[in-house]
Amino acid sequence: MRIAIFSESFEPVLNGVTTSIQTLREALGELGHETFVFAPGYHGHCDTDPNVFRFPSIRPPTARDYPLAFPFKPGLLSLARDLKLDIIHTQTPFALGWAGLKLGRRLGIPVVSTNHTQYAEYTHYFPFAPVSWSRAFIVNMLRRYYNSCDLVITVSQANKEILESYGVRGEIRVVPTGNSLDIPRDEATREAVRNQWGVAPDATVLLCVGRLAREKNLALLLDSFEELSKKHAGLCQVFVGGGPYEDGLRKELADRGLSDRAIVAGPVPRHLVGRVYCAGDIFVFPSTTETQGLVLGEALAAGLPCVAVNAGGSPEMVRHGEDSFLCENDARDFTARIDLLLTDTDLRRRFSAAALTNSTRLRPAEMAHRMLEAYETAIVNR
């Protein structure tokens, strides 16, 4: 099968959508299928993959790492015909999503779209309009776009129910992103990463990996860590990732007097992220807006017990009381769950062993087979 993927997010941008696309491409390639990516151009970035095609774009001053594509590419229809595409798979409902949808209609082939993000929870990025207006606009846009597609994919059951509540009427299938991250588990790597961070060998590291932004609910984690640091002398909090709140996070840590016990490591290239998990002890995840919580699956694959807020797609990634704890969006509950894992080393060891076993549920090849079944359904129905 020959699949065109249209996405606003792709390399060199590092986020969950990019990871999902690359994981799917690799798994489909191993099964003998060919994928072609259509994404915004990124100044200074050169692709080595001949199957990646770029649209002209601009980089807005308020979000320099997220280029906005102009959905016009000379010769696109001719190129698509030469590629002999069987299906188009869009990953975002914006300019390139509509470009992919329009192309599919002109070619007479089905268009499948994956929803990765709870966009209605990002209204704070539109300060020029009341929240209620921004939310209504986003919900209407999502409903209109996904109802125009032949089939919709979500990465969790929770997000499927959200789209249905918006009025998306067509078939929606749940296909999570598989975990393809290579995670070393040797002491030498663990020690090397900790040395790089300046963390003592005997310190206990609370690890948080992900985009540093307002919608990630990081205030909850900061409140929790501030309390835990009073009780546990060797505790260290490490944040890995970049985003608009990176500088604000450093300032907040300084204001709370936690700079000497917390590290903001910044973004890490995808091929090195596995090393980061190797250096942690407990994974802490306060976000309430995740469609899947891909990093939770990665943490489990590293043998890290997780403490996560019971919201969004997170409950579908972990098993409460077996490999992780789910808690309320409350600092006292979040703190108590982490504290239990810090003080009960036998419990932490049992959770760690279960995490390694349970993480195998998200094999990329299995997810790719499920995606191919969705493609075939869309082709038959079309």
DOMITI-727487 format. One record per residue (C-alpha): residue in three letters; x negated, y, z negated; residue number from 0. Coordinates in Angstrom, 1 decimal. Each point is the difference from the previous one (the first is absolute). Example, Ala and Ser with C-alpha at 12.3 -4.5 7.8 and 13.67 -1.06 7.14 Angstrom:
BEGIN
resn;X;Y;Z;resi
Ala;-12.3;-4.5;-7.8;0 $
Ser;-1.4;3.4;0.7;1 $
//
This chain:
BEGIN
resn;X;Y;Z;resi
Met;0.0;0.0;0.0;0 $
Arg;-1.2;3.5;0.7;1 $
Ile;1.0;2.6;-2.6;2 $
Ala;-0.3;3.8;0.0;3 $
Ile;-0.3;1.6;-3.4;4 $
Phe;0.9;3.7;-0.4;5 $
Ser;-1.0;1.7;-3.3;6 $
Glu;-0.7;3.4;-1.4;7 $
Ser;-2.4;-1.6;-2.4;8 $
Phe;-3.0;-1.9;1.2;9 $
Glu;-3.8;-0.1;-0.3;10 $
Pro;-1.9;1.9;-1.2;11 $
Val;2.8;1.0;-2.3;12 $
Leu;0.0;-2.4;-3.0;13 $
Asn;3.4;-0.8;-1.4;14 $
Gly;2.5;-2.9;-0.3;15 $
Val;1.4;0.4;3.5;16 $
Thr;-3.5;-0.2;1.5;17 $
Thr;-0.8;-3.1;-2.1;18 $
Ser;3.3;-1.6;1.0;19 $
Ile;-0.6;0.5;3.7;20 $
Gln;-3.6;-1.3;-0.1;21 $
Thr;1.0;-3.1;-2.0;22 $
Leu;2.8;-0.7;2.4;23 $
Arg;-2.2;0.5;3.1;24 $
Glu;-2.7;-2.4;-1.4;25 $
Ala;2.6;-2.7;-0.8;26 $
Leu;1.8;0.3;3.3;27 $
Gly;-3.4;-0.1;1.9;28 $
Glu;-0.9;-3.2;-1.8;29 $
Leu;3.3;-1.5;1.2;30 $
Gly;-0.8;1.0;3.6;31 $
His;2.0;3.2;0.4;32 $
Glu;-1.3;3.3;1.2;33 $
Thr;0.8;3.4;-1.6;34 $
Phe;-0.4;3.6;1.3;35 $
Val;0.1;2.9;-2.4;36 $
Phe;1.2;3.5;0.9;37 $
Ala;-0.9;2.6;-2.6;38 $
Pro;-1.0;3.7;-0.5;39 $
Gly;-3.4;1.1;1.0;40 $
Tyr;-2.3;0.8;-2.9;41 $
His;-2.7;2.6;0.6;42 $
Gly;-3.5;-1.5;-0.3;43 $
His;1.2;-3.6;0.1;44 $
Cys;-0.9;-2.3;2.9;45 $
Asp;1.7;-3.3;0.5;46 $
Thr;-1.9;-3.1;0.9;47 $
Asp;3.1;-2.1;0.6;48 $
Pro;1.2;0.3;3.6;49 $
Asn;3.5;-0.9;-1.1;50 $
Val;0.4;3.3;-1.9;51 $
Phe;1.5;3.0;1.8;52 $
Arg;0.2;3.5;-1.4;53 $
Phe;2.5;2.8;0.3;54 $
Pro;-1.0;3.7;-0.2;55 $
Ser;0.4;1.3;-3.5;56 $
Ile;-0.5;2.8;-2.4;57 $
Arg;-1.1;-0.1;-3.6;58 $
Pro;2.3;2.2;-2.2;59 $
Pro;-1.8;2.1;-2.6;60 $
Thr;2.1;-1.5;-2.8;61 $
Ala;-0.9;-3.6;0.8;62 $
Arg;-3.3;-0.1;1.9;63 $
Asp;-0.2;-3.8;-0.2;64 $
Tyr;3.3;-0.6;1.7;65 $
Pro;-0.1;1.2;3.6;66 $
Leu;3.4;0.8;1.7;67 $
Ala;0.3;-1.5;3.4;68 $
Phe;1.5;1.6;3.0;69 $
Pro;2.2;-2.8;1.4;70 $
Phe;-1.0;0.6;3.6;71 $
Lys;-2.7;-2.0;1.8;72 $
Pro;-0.5;0.3;3.7;73 $
Gly;0.4;-3.3;1.8;74 $
Leu;1.4;-1.7;-3.1;75 $
Leu;2.8;-1.8;1.9;76 $
Ser;-2.5;-1.2;2.7;77 $
Leu;-2.4;-1.2;-2.7;78 $
Ala;2.7;-1.9;-1.8;79 $
Arg;1.1;-1.7;3.1;80 $
Asp;-3.6;-1.1;0.7;81 $
Leu;-0.3;-1.4;-3.5;82 $
Lys;3.1;-2.2;0.8;83 $
Leu;1.4;0.5;-3.5;84 $
Asp;2.6;-2.4;-1.5;85 $
Ile;1.0;2.2;-3.0;86 $
Ile;-0.7;3.3;-1.7;87 $
His;-0.5;0.1;-3.7;88 $
Thr;0.2;3.5;-1.6;89 $
Gln;-1.4;0.6;-3.5;90 $
Thr;1.4;3.5;-0.6;91 $
Pro;3.3;1.8;0.8;92 $
Phe;-1.6;3.2;1.1;93 $
Ala;-1.4;1.4;3.3;94 $
Leu;-1.8;-3.2;1.0;95 $
Gly;2.8;-2.2;-1.2;96 $
Trp;2.4;1.8;2.3;97 $
Ala;-2.6;-0.1;2.8;98 $
Gly;-0.2;-3.8;-0.4;99 $
Leu;3.8;-0.2;-0.1;100 $
Lys;0.3;2.0;3.2;101 $
Leu;-2.7;-2.1;1.7;102 $
Gly;1.7;-3.2;-0.9;103 $
Arg;3.3;1.2;1.5;104 $
Arg;-1.7;1.0;3.2;105 $
Leu;-1.8;-3.4;0.2;106 $
Gly;3.2;-1.9;-1.0;107 $
Ile;-1.8;-1.8;-2.8;108 $
Pro;1.1;-0.2;-3.7;109 $
Val;-1.3;2.4;-2.7;110 $
Val;-0.6;-1.3;-3.5;111 $
Ser;-0.9;2.5;-2.8;112 $
Thr;-1.5;-0.6;-3.4;113 $
Asn;0.9;2.4;-2.9;114 $
His;-3.0;0.3;-2.3;115 $
Thr;0.9;3.1;-2.1;116 $
Gln;2.8;1.4;-2.2;117 $
Tyr;-0.1;3.3;2.0;118 $
Ala;2.9;1.5;-2.0;119 $
Glu;-2.3;-0.1;-3.1;120 $
Tyr;-2.4;2.4;1.7;121 $
Thr;2.2;3.1;0.1;122 $
His;-2.6;1.9;-2.1;123 $
Tyr;-2.0;0.3;3.2;124 $
Phe;2.8;2.2;1.4;125 $
Pro;0.1;3.0;-2.4;126 $
Phe;1.7;2.3;2.5;127 $
Ala;3.4;-1.7;-0.6;128 $
Pro;2.0;-1.2;-3.0;129 $
Val;-0.7;-3.6;-1.0;130 $
Ser;3.6;-1.0;0.8;131 $
Trp;-0.2;1.4;3.5;132 $
Ser;-3.4;-1.6;0.7;133 $
Arg;1.2;-3.3;-1.2;134 $
Ala;3.2;0.1;2.1;135 $
Phe;-2.1;0.9;3.0;136 $
Ile;-2.4;-2.9;-0.5;137 $
Val;2.8;-2.5;-0.7;138 $
Asn;1.9;1.1;3.2;139 $
Met;-3.2;-0.2;2.0;140 $
Leu;-0.8;-3.6;-1.2;141 $
Arg;3.5;-1.2;0.6;142 $
Arg;0.0;1.4;3.5;143 $
Tyr;-3.4;-1.4;0.9;144 $
Tyr;0.4;-3.5;-1.5;145 $
Asn;3.5;-0.4;1.4;146 $
Ser;-1.5;0.6;3.5;147 $
Cys;-2.5;-2.9;-0.4;148 $
Asp;0.7;-3.6;0.9;149 $
Leu;-1.1;-1.4;-3.3;150 $
Val;-1.4;1.6;-3.2;151 $
Ile;-2.7;-1.5;-2.3;152 $
Thr;-0.5;0.9;-3.6;153 $
Val;-2.8;-1.1;-2.3;154 $
Ser;2.2;-0.8;-3.0;155 $
Gln;3.6;-0.8;-0.8;156 $
Ala;0.3;3.1;-2.1;157 $
Asn;-0.8;2.2;3.0;158 $
Lys;2.4;-1.9;2.2;159 $
Glu;2.8;0.8;-2.5;160 $
Ile;-1.1;3.7;0.1;161 $
Leu;0.3;0.1;3.8;162 $
Glu;3.4;-1.7;-0.1;163 $
Ser;1.1;2.7;-2.5;164 $
Tyr;-1.0;2.6;2.6;165 $
Gly;2.3;-1.5;2.5;166 $
Val;-2.4;-2.1;2.1;167 $
Arg;2.4;-2.5;1.5;168 $
Gly;-2.1;-2.4;2.2;169 $
Glu;-2.0;-3.0;-1.0;170 $
Ile;-2.7;0.6;-2.6;171 $
Arg;-2.6;-2.7;-0.8;172 $
Val;-2.4;0.0;-2.9;173 $
Val;-3.6;-0.8;1.0;174 $
Pro;-2.6;1.1;-2.6;175 $
Thr;-3.5;1.0;1.0;176 $
Gly;-2.4;-2.9;-0.4;177 $
Asn;-3.2;0.3;-2.1;178 $
Ser;-3.1;-0.4;2.1;179 $
Leu;-2.4;1.8;-2.3;180 $
Asp;-3.3;-1.9;-0.7;181 $
Ile;-0.6;0.3;-3.7;182 $
Pro;-3.4;-1.2;-1.4;183 $
Arg;0.2;-1.5;-3.5;184 $
Asp;-3.7;-0.2;-0.9;185 $
Glu;-1.6;1.8;-3.0;186 $
Ala;-2.7;1.6;2.2;187 $
Thr;2.6;1.9;2.0;188 $
Arg;1.9;0.9;-3.2;189 $
Glu;-3.1;1.4;-1.6;190 $
Ala;-1.1;1.9;3.1;191 $
Val;3.4;1.8;0.3;192 $
Arg;0.1;0.8;-3.7;193 $
Asn;-3.6;1.4;0.2;194 $
Gln;1.1;2.1;2.9;195 $
Trp;2.8;1.5;-2.1;196 $
Gly;-2.2;0.3;-3.1;197 $
Val;2.2;-2.4;-2.0;198 $
Ala;-1.6;-2.0;-2.8;199 $
Pro;-0.2;-3.8;0.6;200 $
Asp;2.2;-0.7;-3.0;201 $
Ala;2.6;2.6;0.7;202 $
Thr;3.6;-1.0;0.7;203 $
Val;1.1;1.7;3.2;204 $
Leu;3.6;0.9;0.8;205 $
Leu;0.1;0.3;3.7;206 $
Cys;2.5;2.0;2.2;207 $
Val;-0.4;-0.2;3.8;208 $
Gly;2.1;2.1;2.3;209 $
Arg;0.8;3.5;1.4;210 $
Leu;-0.4;2.7;-2.6;211 $
Ala;3.2;2.0;0.4;212 $
Arg;2.9;1.4;-2.0;213 $
Glu;2.4;-2.7;1.0;214 $
Lys;-2.3;-2.7;-1.5;215 $
Asn;1.1;0.9;-3.5;216 $
Leu;-3.6;0.3;-1.3;217 $
Ala;1.1;2.2;-3.0;218 $
Leu;1.4;-3.2;-1.6;219 $
Leu;-3.3;-1.7;0.3;220 $
Leu;-1.9;3.0;-1.4;221 $
Asp;2.3;0.1;-3.0;222 $
Ser;-0.5;-3.7;-0.5;223 $
Phe;-3.8;0.1;0.3;224 $
Glu;-0.3;3.0;-2.3;225 $
Glu;1.7;-2.1;-2.8;226 $
Leu;-1.9;-3.2;0.8;227 $
Ser;-3.4;1.8;0.0;228 $
Lys;0.6;0.9;-3.7;229 $
Lys;0.3;-3.7;-0.9;230 $
His;-2.4;-1.7;2.4;231 $
Ala;-3.6;1.4;-0.2;232 $
Gly;-1.3;-1.9;3.1;233 $
Leu;2.9;0.8;2.3;234 $
Cys;-0.6;1.7;3.4;235 $
Gln;2.6;1.1;2.6;236 $
Val;-1.0;-0.1;3.6;237 $
Phe;2.0;1.6;2.9;238 $
Val;-0.9;-1.1;3.5;239 $
Gly;1.5;1.9;3.0;240 $
Gly;0.4;3.4;1.4;241 $
Gly;2.9;2.4;0.5;242 $
Pro;1.3;3.5;-0.7;243 $
Tyr;-0.1;-0.5;-3.8;244 $
Glu;-3.6;-1.1;-0.2;245 $
Asp;-1.4;3.4;-1.2;246 $
Gly;3.1;0.5;-2.2;247 $
Leu;-0.7;-3.4;-1.6;248 $
Arg;-3.5;0.9;-0.9;249 $
Lys;1.2;3.3;-1.5;250 $
Glu;2.7;-1.8;-2.0;251 $
Leu;-2.5;-2.5;-1.4;252 $
Ala;-2.3;2.8;-1.0;253 $
Asp;2.8;1.9;-1.7;254 $
Arg;0.9;-3.1;-2.0;255 $
Gly;-3.6;-0.6;-1.0;256 $
Leu;-0.1;-3.3;1.9;257 $
Ser;-2.6;0.8;2.7;258 $
Asp;-2.7;-2.0;-1.8;259 $
Arg;2.2;-3.1;-0.1;260 $
Ala;1.7;0.1;3.4;261 $
Ile;-1.4;-0.1;3.5;262 $
Val;1.5;1.4;3.2;263 $
Ala;-2.0;-2.1;2.5;264 $
Gly;1.7;1.5;3.1;265 $
Pro;0.9;-2.0;3.2;266 $
Val;-1.8;-3.2;0.9;267 $
Pro;-0.3;-1.5;3.5;268 $
Arg;2.4;-2.9;0.5;269 $
His;-2.8;-2.6;0.4;270 $
Leu;-1.4;1.0;-3.5;271 $
Val;3.3;0.1;-1.9;272 $
Gly;-0.3;-3.6;-1.1;273 $
Arg;-3.1;0.8;-1.9;274 $
Val;2.0;2.6;-2.0;275 $
Tyr;2.5;-2.6;-1.3;276 $
Cys;-2.9;-2.2;-1.0;277 $
Ala;-1.2;2.6;-2.5;278 $
Gly;3.4;0.5;-1.7;279 $
Asp;1.6;-1.9;-3.0;280 $
Ile;3.6;1.1;0.1;281 $
Phe;1.9;1.7;2.8;282 $
Val;2.3;2.8;-0.9;283 $
Phe;2.7;1.3;2.4;284 $
Pro;2.4;2.7;-1.1;285 $
Ser;1.6;0.7;3.4;286 $
Thr;3.8;0.0;0.3;287 $
Thr;0.3;0.6;3.7;288 $
Glu;-1.8;-3.0;1.6;289 $
Thr;1.7;-2.0;2.7;290 $
Gln;-2.3;-3.0;-0.7;291 $
Gly;-2.9;1.0;-2.2;292 $
Leu;-2.7;-1.7;2.2;293 $
Val;-2.7;0.8;-2.5;294 $
Leu;1.7;-2.2;-2.5;295 $
Gly;-0.4;-3.0;2.3;296 $
Glu;-3.6;0.9;0.4;297 $
Ala;-0.5;0.3;-3.7;298 $
Leu;1.5;-3.4;-0.6;299 $
Ala;-2.3;-1.5;2.7;300 $
Ala;-2.9;1.4;-2.1;301 $
Gly;1.4;-1.8;-3.1;302 $
Leu;1.0;3.3;-1.7;303 $
Pro;3.1;0.0;-2.2;304 $
Cys;2.2;3.0;0.9;305 $
Val;2.1;2.4;-2.0;306 $
Ala;2.5;1.7;2.3;307 $
Val;3.1;2.0;-0.2;308 $
Asn;3.1;-2.0;0.8;309 $
Ala;1.1;2.0;3.0;310 $
Gly;0.0;-0.1;3.8;311 $
Gly;-1.7;-3.1;1.6;312 $
Ser;-2.4;-0.6;-2.9;313 $
Pro;2.2;-2.6;-1.8;314 $
Glu;-0.1;-2.1;3.2;315 $
Met;-3.8;-0.1;0.0;316 $
Val;-0.7;-1.2;-3.6;317 $
Arg;1.6;-2.6;-2.4;318 $
His;0.8;1.6;-3.3;319 $
Gly;-1.3;-1.9;-3.0;320 $
Glu;-2.0;-2.3;2.2;321 $
Asp;-2.7;2.0;1.8;322 $
Ser;1.1;3.6;-0.9;323 $
Phe;2.2;2.2;-2.0;324 $
Leu;2.8;2.1;1.4;325 $
Cys;1.1;2.9;-2.2;326 $
Glu;2.3;3.0;-0.2;327 $
Asn;-1.1;3.4;1.4;328 $
Asp;-0.9;1.0;-3.5;329 $
Ala;-3.4;0.7;-1.4;330 $
Arg;0.6;-1.9;-3.3;331 $
Asp;1.0;-3.2;1.9;332 $
Phe;-2.8;0.3;2.5;333 $
Thr;-2.5;0.6;-2.8;334 $
Ala;1.2;-3.0;-2.0;335 $
Arg;-0.2;-2.4;2.9;336 $
Ile;-3.6;1.0;0.8;337 $
Asp;-0.9;0.0;-3.7;338 $
Leu;1.2;-3.6;-0.3;339 $
Leu;-2.2;-1.1;2.9;340 $
Leu;-3.0;1.8;-1.6;341 $
Thr;0.4;-1.5;-3.4;342 $
Asp;1.1;-3.6;1.0;343 $
Thr;-2.9;-1.3;2.1;344 $
Asp;1.5;-3.5;0.3;345 $
Leu;3.2;1.5;1.5;346 $
Arg;-2.1;2.0;2.4;347 $
Arg;-1.9;-3.1;1.0;348 $
Arg;3.3;-1.9;0.7;349 $
Phe;1.4;2.9;2.0;350 $
Ser;-3.2;0.1;2.0;351 $
Ala;0.1;-3.7;0.9;352 $
Ala;3.7;0.4;1.0;353 $
Ala;-0.8;3.1;2.1;354 $
Leu;-2.4;-2.0;2.1;355 $
Thr;2.5;-2.7;0.6;356 $
Asn;3.0;2.2;0.7;357 $
Ser;-1.9;2.3;2.4;358 $
Thr;-0.1;-2.7;2.7;359 $
Arg;3.7;0.7;0.7;360 $
Leu;-1.0;2.8;2.3;361 $
Arg;-2.1;-1.8;2.6;362 $
Pro;-0.4;2.2;3.1;363 $
Ala;0.6;-2.9;2.4;364 $
Glu;3.4;-0.8;-1.7;365 $
Met;1.1;3.6;0.2;366 $
Ala;-1.1;0.1;3.7;367 $
His;2.2;-3.0;0.8;368 $
Arg;2.9;1.7;-1.7;369 $
Met;-0.6;3.1;2.1;370 $
Leu;-0.2;-2.0;3.2;371 $
Glu;3.4;-1.6;-0.9;372 $
Ala;1.4;3.6;-0.3;373 $
Tyr;-1.5;0.9;3.4;374 $
Glu;1.5;-3.0;1.6;375 $
Thr;3.4;0.7;-1.5;376 $
Ala;-0.1;3.6;1.3;377 $
Ile;-1.0;-1.2;3.5;378 $
Val;2.8;-2.5;0.1;379 $
Asn;2.6;2.5;-1.3;380 $
Arg;-1.2;2.7;2.4;381 $
//
